[in-house]
Amino acid sequence: MKNYTLLFILLAVCQVGLSQSKTLEKANKLFASQAYAEAIEAYTAEDELDADATLNLADAYYYIADAEKAVQYYDQAWELNEGRSPEAHFRYADALKRNKDYDRANAILTNYTGTNVDILKAMEANDLEVSQFFMPQVVDAASAYDDFGAAYYDRQVVFASNRNATRPLYPWTGKPYLDLYYGKINGSAITDEGEFPGAINTDTHESNAVFTSDGQKMYFTRTSNKFKKVDGAKVAPLQLFSAELIAGKWDNVQMLPISSDVYSVAHPALSADENTLYFSSDMPGGYGSFDIYKVSIEGESFGTPVNLGENVNSDKLEQFPYISENGNLYFASNRAEGLGGLDLYSSDPQGDSFAEAYNLGSSINSNADDFALIIKERQGSGFMSSNRTGKDKIYSFETFPNLNYQIIGNVDDKKTLEPLPGAEVTLYRPSTGTTQKTITEADGSFKFEVRPNSLYKVKATKALYAPVEKEVKIEYAQNTKTLIKLQMSAYADTEDIVAVNDRNQLTQVKLEKIYFDFDKANIRPDAATTLDKLVALMKKYPEMNVEVASHTDQRGPEDYNLQLSQRRAQSTVDYIVSKGIDRSRLKAQGYGEQDPINACPSGDCTEEQFDENRRSEFTILK
């Protein structure tokens, strides 16, 4: 009977293991097929995942733009196996950027690129160089749908959306396939919207349209309904189509000959003369996974696609091109220096090609995907798309010249109103986490370069003064200089227990006398109560540093007194540290019988004079 029971248990265990392996096998197949939403369900149903499955789960969350979950599982995947591919390192760093964990992202990207990476510092410098400043505003923020990829059409915009609930679910996201819609954007709302008419929308994705100036022809992106096996996975490539407005209906839908069944061709854009079509593609021979190409339009036929070259393309994604009326190229890329996900870039025309591309800066880019920019440069307005709210949304924006904005200020003594030279002033920008530091001039002045439409905190510190901080909002305005005044109070003018010692002109914390037992250095309970006042003061002012000085009287051997005073000073510091003050802010110094208050030249001090010489002093160093 026991043998049968053991056999039954073994069979049950085997069946559970077989079931789990089948579930994991299914999860891996879903992941390979880019059905990330379903793959996540399958992986998270498992009790335990190995290193590779954990990495797949992290990647799946990354691809559906759930950065918080992605980082959680990337952390676990790295604990199980740090030896990951460069591409995995890049995705891990990008997920950290999307979570605004730039310190960890910098560390991974520094290792990944082989050069020191400081994303926020580099972006701060980049912001001062870009020629345009953007003020975006989200459109239809409360909508439950994903909307993106606006295109100009007559007095409307055409955009992609998953608001058609009758469409099949897209396995990548678990949401309906995209259709093209039209609508008007009034302020922060989409009005008069409807599904784009004609034979354009199908049960697969349609997105990113562009129209000829006469409104009679359009080019748009559609996902192929034919799955091909590419690198062991079944994928449906993106393809470009054209359509014509015939008798008021969009018809004659044709796939462009530059499209393929084995690689993607997507995101069409037209030159101002409409003789060149720009697009993104992962066709063989490019610099990265997706590059931007151009192809000449010759009547109803097309020339040979031409890669825009290394001034525009990189080893990362380049997608969603747009050519402005002035011939400038705008596009999105997920390069290492970006703030997270896709950032928006621009490249100026240079002969028949384009100059080196540059990031458009933090006024339009965020830690999420920012993409699909279209712009009317002469009007200073346009639209872009972003998933910074958690969903793909269209944003309207206005542009302004990027003027040289400054904060100019002075630091003065609050009591005397005299300028304070040598004060350290720190400028902190909460939105990016970046800081700048400077030292005030002889007249107490300081200056910083700043960005409009940004919040800053300005903090001044100086030895023997209480720090002061002020919040400053820089608005976009014609007045580019913001004037501020910071007034600092000396500790001795602010705190009752701080005063300047008349004897030596040192700023000291005045406490009741600290008593030690004879020939001892341990802190007595009454001394601890007194020292707690110093602890409270140092917690109030985290920048304050203090020297704890211990003095003896002149009786006894000089060397012995020096050692005893050092032990007492160190014991005092140890107590203060035990109450939560960082040791680096304290200095223990025993002076023995040096520096007496009462020198007693004849060597014959009274007991009162000896008692004055036996003391602890707490001198503020900064």
Helices and strands as residue ranges (DSSP letters): H 2-32, H 36-44, H 51-63, H 67-80, H 86-98, H 102-113, H 119-127, E 132-138, E 147-153, E 156-161, E 169-170, E 175-176, E 179-186, E 189-195, E 206-211, E 217-223, E 228-230, E 233-235, E 238-246, E 249-255, E 265-270, E 276-281, E 291-298, E 301-302, E 306-307, E 318-323, E 329-333, E 343-347, E 349-350, E 353-354, E 358-359, E 370-376, E 381-386, E 393-401, E 405-413, E 424-429, E 434-439, E 445-450, E 454-461, E 468-474, E 481-488, H 491-494, E 498-500, E 507-509, H 525-540, E 546-551, H 558-578, G 583-585, E 586-592, H 607-613, E 615-620
